[in-house]
């Protein structure tokens, strides 16, 4: 799987945004690079201004606050970069035929783990804002629903048709899988990144946990 890195795509996406001035683009690109390197809380507006080669006064004319810089930066991530990433995940995971639940879960979990590993800086930068900003969270959910959830529902339906996954409503299956995988990502990259992680073992545990619940009842 060729993993798209969100922060690698960010500068080009921002530069292509016609609604922004070049000074605004410079601030957004510099701020995201600093947030990824040293954390949002540890980055000052003075550092952003210096990295963007402008005064804090000029920067504040456009963005008012550091929080607003992050909010504006999230818009292209949600509406342009995330759809590209979702397309890659769909192509690598959801388009393949599967003959058993175990094989499906192995590919599904491995791809999500690879994506999280490649994008851990973006996860650290954006997670808290999506968690606490209701408007941005809803925008993200709307995009995710269109780009990924609908396709995933089709895959689950196919698995159910061949009795390869439990015959629950899709909303229950999605909620369970999302909670397990998101819980791992939150632990691994946000809450306890310095723990001595063995990702191969973690993948086995995730697959086993999901398989235990989602295995269909035998006739």
C-alpha positions in Angstrom: 0.0 0.0 0.0 1.3 3.4 -1.0 0.3 5.5 2.0 -0.7 9.2 1.5 0.8 11.5 4.0 -1.5 14.3 4.9 1.2 16.8 5.9 3.2 16.1 2.8 0.2 17.1 0.7 -0.6 20.2 2.8 1.8 22.8 1.3 0.7 22.1 -2.3 -2.9 22.1 -1.3 -2.6 25.5 0.4 -0.6 27.0 -2.4 -3.4 26.0 -4.8 -6.1 27.7 -2.8 -7.1 30.9 -4.7 -9.1 32.4 -1.8 -5.9 32.9 0.3 -3.3 35.6 -0.1 0.4 34.5 -0.2 0.9 35.9 3.3 -2.0 33.7 4.6 -0.6 30.7 2.8 2.8 31.3 4.3 1.3 31.4 7.8 -0.7 28.2 7.4 2.2 26.2 6.0 4.6 27.5 8.6 2.2 26.9 11.5 1.4 23.3 10.5 5.1 22.5 10.2 5.7 23.9 13.7 2.6 22.3 15.2 3.8 18.9 13.8 7.3 19.4 15.1 6.8 20.7 18.6 3.0 20.5 19.3 0.2 23.0 19.1 0.4 24.1 22.7 4.2 24.6 22.6 4.1 26.7 19.5 3.8 30.5 20.0 2.4 33.0 17.5 5.8 34.7 17.5 7.4 31.5 16.2 4.8 31.2 13.5 5.3 34.8 12.4 9.0 34.4 12.3 8.8 31.2 10.3 6.3 32.8 7.9 8.6 35.9 7.5 6.1 38.5 8.6 5.2 40.4 11.7 2.7 39.2 14.3 0.6 42.3 13.6 0.3 41.4 9.9 -0.5 37.8 10.8 -3.2 38.7 13.3 -4.9 40.9 10.7 -5.7 37.8 8.8 -6.2 35.1 11.5 -6.9 36.9 14.8 -5.6 34.0 16.9 -3.5 30.8 16.9 -6.7 28.7 17.3 -8.1 30.4 14.2 -5.0 29.5 12.2 -5.5 25.8 13.0 -9.2 26.1 12.2 -8.5 27.5 8.8 -5.8 24.9 8.2 -8.2 22.1 8.9 -10.6 23.2 6.1 -8.5 22.0 3.1 -7.4 18.9 5.1 -11.1 17.9 5.5 -12.4 18.8 2.1 -9.4 18.1 -0.2 -6.8 15.9 1.4 -9.0 13.5 3.3 -11.0 12.6 0.2 -7.8 11.6 -1.6 -6.7 9.5 1.4 -10.1 7.9 1.6 -9.9 7.0 -2.1 -6.6 5.2 -1.5 -7.9 3.3 1.5 -11.0 2.2 -0.5 -8.9 1.0 -3.4 -6.5 -1.0 -1.2 -9.0 -2.5 1.1 -12.6 -2.4 0.1 -12.3 -3.4 -3.6 -10.7 -6.8 -2.9 -12.7 -10.0 -2.7 -12.5 -11.9 0.6 -13.4 -15.5 1.4 -13.3 -15.2 5.2 -13.6 -12.6 7.9 -10.0 -13.1 9.2 -8.4 -12.1 5.9 -10.6 -9.1 5.6 -9.7 -7.9 9.1 -6.0 -8.5 8.6 -5.9 -6.2 5.5 -8.3 -3.7 7.1 -6.3 -3.4 10.3 -2.9 -3.4 8.6 -3.9 -0.6 6.2 -5.3 1.6 9.0 -2.2 1.0 11.2 0.1 1.9 8.3 -1.9 5.1 7.6 -1.8 6.1 11.3 1.9 5.4 11.5 2.6 7.5 8.4 0.3 10.3 9.6 1.0 10.4 13.3 2.1 14.0 13.1 -1.2 15.0 11.5 -3.1 13.0 14.0 -1.4 14.9 16.9 -2.0 18.3 15.2 -5.6 17.8 14.3 -7.1 15.4 16.7 -7.8 17.8 19.6 -9.4 20.4 17.3 -11.7 17.8 15.8 -12.5 16.5 19.2 -13.5 19.9 20.7 -14.7 21.9 17.7 -18.2 20.7 17.0 -18.6 22.5 13.6 -15.3 21.1 12.2 -16.1 17.7 13.6 -19.5 17.7 11.8 -17.8 18.8 8.6 -15.3 15.9 8.9 -18.1 13.4 9.6 -20.0 14.6 6.5 -17.0 14.2 4.3 -16.1 10.8 5.9 -19.6 9.6 5.3 -19.5 10.4 1.6 -15.9 9.3 1.0 -15.7 6.1 3.1 -18.6 5.0 5.1 -21.0 4.5 2.2 -18.4 2.3 0.4 -17.6 0.4 3.6 -21.3 -0.3 4.1 -21.3 -1.9 0.6 -18.4 -4.2 1.7 -20.1 -5.2 4.9 -23.3 -6.0 2.9 -21.2 -8.3 0.6 -19.6 -10.0 3.6 -23.0 -10.5 5.2 -24.4 -11.9 1.9 -21.8 -14.7 2.0 -22.2 -15.2 5.8 -18.7 -13.9 6.5 -19.6 -11.3 9.1 -22.2 -11.1 11.8 -25.7 -10.2 10.7 -26.0 -6.9 12.7 -27.2 -3.6 11.4 -24.4 -1.8 9.6 -24.4 1.1 12.1 -23.6 -1.3 15.0 -20.8 -3.0 13.0 -19.3 0.3 12.0 -19.5 1.7 15.5 -17.8 -1.3 16.9 -14.9 -1.4 14.4 -14.4 2.4 14.5 -14.3 2.4 18.3 -11.7 -0.4 18.4 -9.4 1.0 15.7 -9.8 4.7 16.8 -9.1 3.6 20.4 -5.8 2.0 19.4 -4.8 5.1 17.4 -5.7 7.4 20.3 -3.6 5.3 22.7 -0.7 4.8 20.3 -0.2 8.3 18.9 -1.9 10.8 21.3 -2.1 9.5 24.9 0.8 7.1 25.2 3.2 7.6 22.3 6.3 6.8 24.4 5.1 3.4 25.6 7.2 0.4 24.4 4.8 -0.5 21.5 5.0 -3.8 19.5 2.9 -3.0 16.5 3.0 -6.5 15.1 1.5 -7.8 18.4 -1.0 -4.9 18.4 -2.2 -5.9 15.0 -2.8 -9.4 16.1 -4.7 -8.3 19.2 -6.9 -5.9 17.1 -7.7 -8.6 14.6 -8.5 -11.1 17.3 -10.7 -8.7 19.2 -12.7 -7.7 16.1 -12.9 -11.3 14.9 -14.2 -12.6 18.2 -17.2 -10.2 18.1 -17.9 -10.0 14.3 -17.6 -13.7 13.5 -21.0 -14.9 12.1 -23.1 -17.4 13.9 -22.7 -20.9 12.5 -25.8 -22.5 11.1 
